[in-house]
Amino acid sequence: MARIRALAHRHRQDLLKTASYYLMHIVVAAAVAYAVTGQLWAALTLSVLEPTVQAVAYFFHEKAWARRRAAAQADATPAAGAATA
């Protein structure tokens, strides 16, 4: 449990961003699903299922892009102790 708390604390802003995106996605998905199906139950089911999967994917997508950005910055930074011309 302590590991989960530490993980949540370390990624607090990313998790909050993911949660707000999740809620927005549910509202949009429900509206679209209802417009397409005309069935409230189907719209509610789809609007929870699809954004839930998307929210998890989004979190890992953000982490992958952050790692890529960090690697690019590390490549752009000259190595410590490198010889200068």
Backbone bond lengths (Angstrom), bond angles and torsions (degrees), N, CA, C in turn:
res aa  C-N    CA-C-N  psi(-1)  N-CA   C-N-CA  omega(-1)  CA-C   N-CA-C  phi
1 M - - - 1.452 - - 1.529 111.31 -
2 A 1.317 116.24 -36.90 1.459 120.27 179.42 1.528 110.84 -65.15
3 R 1.330 116.52 -34.98 1.468 120.15 178.38 1.523 110.54 -65.65
4 I 1.329 116.53 -38.91 1.467 120.67 179.04 1.522 109.94 -66.09
5 R 1.344 116.49 -43.26 1.461 120.25 177.68 1.518 111.71 -61.67
6 A 1.321 116.62 -42.33 1.465 120.88 179.22 1.530 110.37 -64.81
7 L 1.314 116.39 -41.89 1.467 120.93 178.08 1.526 110.35 -62.91
8 A 1.337 116.42 -45.69 1.463 120.82 179.42 1.527 111.08 -62.94
9 H 1.318 116.60 -39.98 1.468 120.31 179.40 1.529 110.72 -66.55
10 R 1.313 116.11 -42.72 1.465 121.44 -178.38 1.530 111.48 -66.15
11 H 1.322 117.22 -32.42 1.464 121.84 -177.25 1.531 112.16 -111.39
12 R 1.312 116.67 27.29 1.467 121.76 -174.27 1.529 113.10 -53.55
13 Q 1.314 117.78 -51.76 1.461 119.84 -176.98 1.526 111.34 -64.42
14 D 1.325 117.35 -41.65 1.462 120.40 178.05 1.527 111.02 -63.04
15 L 1.327 116.97 -39.81 1.462 120.53 179.38 1.528 111.61 -68.21
16 L 1.335 117.41 -38.86 1.463 120.40 176.81 1.524 110.98 -65.48
17 K 1.316 115.94 -41.91 1.462 120.83 177.39 1.527 109.92 -62.18
18 T 1.316 116.73 -42.89 1.461 121.61 178.53 1.525 110.60 -63.32
19 A 1.320 117.64 -41.71 1.467 121.05 -179.94 1.527 111.89 -64.80
20 S 1.328 117.56 -41.59 1.461 119.61 179.53 1.524 110.50 -67.78
21 Y 1.321 116.59 -37.56 1.460 121.15 176.20 1.529 109.89 -64.10
22 Y 1.319 116.46 -41.42 1.469 122.72 178.89 1.526 110.98 -59.06
23 L 1.327 117.41 -47.80 1.461 120.69 -179.75 1.529 111.64 -64.02
24 M 1.326 116.49 -42.93 1.458 119.80 177.71 1.532 110.18 -61.89
25 H 1.306 116.01 -41.89 1.459 120.74 -178.51 1.531 111.10 -64.82
26 I 1.320 118.32 -38.54 1.469 121.18 178.13 1.523 110.55 -60.84
27 V 1.312 117.01 -45.11 1.469 120.71 -179.28 1.528 110.65 -62.70
28 V 1.315 116.54 -46.48 1.466 120.52 179.88 1.524 110.50 -64.99
29 A 1.325 116.92 -45.49 1.461 120.90 -179.20 1.528 111.43 -62.64
30 A 1.325 117.72 -39.35 1.460 120.97 178.95 1.523 110.67 -64.42
31 A 1.308 116.78 -43.28 1.462 120.43 179.85 1.526 111.28 -63.84
32 V 1.320 116.27 -44.45 1.468 119.97 -179.86 1.528 110.65 -67.67
33 A 1.325 117.28 -45.71 1.468 120.72 -179.41 1.527 110.93 -62.18
34 Y 1.320 117.69 -39.41 1.463 120.24 178.66 1.532 110.72 -68.20
35 A 1.326 116.50 -40.36 1.468 120.11 178.23 1.526 111.24 -62.58
36 V 1.327 116.64 -36.25 1.469 120.57 -178.28 1.527 111.61 -79.72
37 T 1.342 117.42 -45.08 1.466 120.90 -173.13 1.522 113.52 -92.89
38 G 1.330 116.81 -30.52 1.458 120.11 -174.06 1.523 112.82 70.99
39 Q 1.329 116.42 10.19 1.475 121.40 -178.33 1.520 109.54 -118.34
40 L 1.310 116.19 120.87 1.457 121.16 -176.85 1.530 111.78 -62.39
41 W 1.345 117.58 -46.17 1.466 120.94 -177.28 1.532 110.74 -61.58
42 A 1.322 117.78 -45.18 1.463 121.28 178.59 1.527 110.14 -63.31
43 A 1.324 116.82 -41.81 1.463 120.95 -179.86 1.528 110.86 -62.39
44 L 1.329 117.36 -43.97 1.465 120.72 179.80 1.525 111.81 -66.25
45 T 1.333 116.18 -41.20 1.466 120.13 179.03 1.529 110.57 -62.79
46 L 1.308 116.81 -49.84 1.463 120.82 179.65 1.524 111.68 -63.72
47 S 1.326 116.41 -37.30 1.460 119.52 -175.83 1.526 112.84 -71.69
48 V 1.304 118.25 -18.39 1.472 120.53 175.66 1.523 110.60 -95.15
49 L 1.309 117.03 -42.46 1.464 120.79 -176.51 1.526 112.80 -64.95
50 E 1.305 117.66 -54.31 1.464 121.04 -175.11 1.531 112.52 -64.06
51 P 1.334 120.31 -48.74 1.469 119.09 178.32 1.532 114.10 -64.49
52 T 1.328 117.43 -28.04 1.461 119.57 177.51 1.517 109.87 -63.74
53 V 1.312 116.43 -46.47 1.459 120.55 177.50 1.527 109.72 -64.15
54 Q 1.322 116.97 -42.60 1.461 121.03 179.76 1.531 111.92 -63.72
55 A 1.317 118.20 -38.33 1.466 121.25 -179.28 1.525 111.20 -63.07
56 V 1.309 116.62 -42.20 1.460 120.42 178.11 1.532 109.48 -65.00
57 A 1.324 116.00 -45.20 1.462 120.10 179.10 1.535 110.82 -62.11
58 Y 1.324 116.95 -40.51 1.465 121.71 -179.75 1.528 111.45 -61.12
59 F 1.320 117.35 -43.04 1.456 121.04 -179.86 1.532 110.10 -57.67
60 F 1.331 116.70 -48.53 1.453 119.97 -179.10 1.527 111.90 -71.07
61 H 1.314 117.32 -30.86 1.462 121.86 175.38 1.529 109.64 -62.30
62 E 1.316 117.27 -46.13 1.464 122.13 178.00 1.527 111.18 -61.31
63 K 1.327 117.04 -41.66 1.463 121.07 179.69 1.528 110.18 -64.52
64 A 1.330 117.86 -40.65 1.464 121.07 179.50 1.525 110.50 -63.75
65 W 1.327 117.27 -43.17 1.461 120.32 179.02 1.527 111.16 -66.65
66 A 1.321 117.89 -35.70 1.471 120.95 177.77 1.527 110.29 -65.32
67 R 1.337 116.95 -41.26 1.471 120.16 177.12 1.527 110.55 -64.06
68 R 1.320 116.12 -40.84 1.470 120.03 179.35 1.529 110.45 -63.30
69 R 1.333 116.44 -43.55 1.462 121.47 178.99 1.533 110.33 -62.72
70 A 1.321 117.03 -42.99 1.462 120.97 179.77 1.529 110.82 -64.76
71 A 1.323 117.12 -39.76 1.464 120.51 178.76 1.527 110.71 -66.00
72 A 1.325 117.21 -39.93 1.465 120.78 178.80 1.523 110.57 -65.04
73 Q 1.333 116.93 -39.71 1.459 120.10 178.14 1.522 111.07 -67.46
74 A 1.310 116.96 -37.78 1.468 120.78 178.79 1.532 110.24 -66.21
75 D 1.332 116.46 -38.34 1.475 119.85 177.89 1.521 111.33 -68.19
76 A 1.325 117.61 -31.48 1.464 121.70 -177.75 1.529 112.01 -79.95
77 T 1.317 117.65 -19.85 1.461 122.12 -179.21 1.528 108.85 -86.21
78 P 1.327 117.61 126.67 1.476 119.48 178.54 1.531 110.26 -62.28
79 A 1.294 116.40 143.80 1.462 121.21 -179.90 1.522 109.52 -64.42
80 A 1.309 116.47 143.11 1.471 121.12 178.26 1.524 109.02 -64.27
81 G 1.307 114.99 132.85 1.463 119.28 178.17 1.516 113.92 83.78
82 A 1.315 117.39 6.44 1.468 119.40 178.93 1.506 109.42 -69.39
83 A 1.294 115.47 146.54 1.459 120.61 -179.81 1.510 110.69 -69.70
84 T 1.321 117.26 137.54 1.471 121.54 177.66 1.507 108.80 -105.47
85 A 1.295 116.01 149.21 1.466 120.64 -177.76 1.497 111.58 -80.96
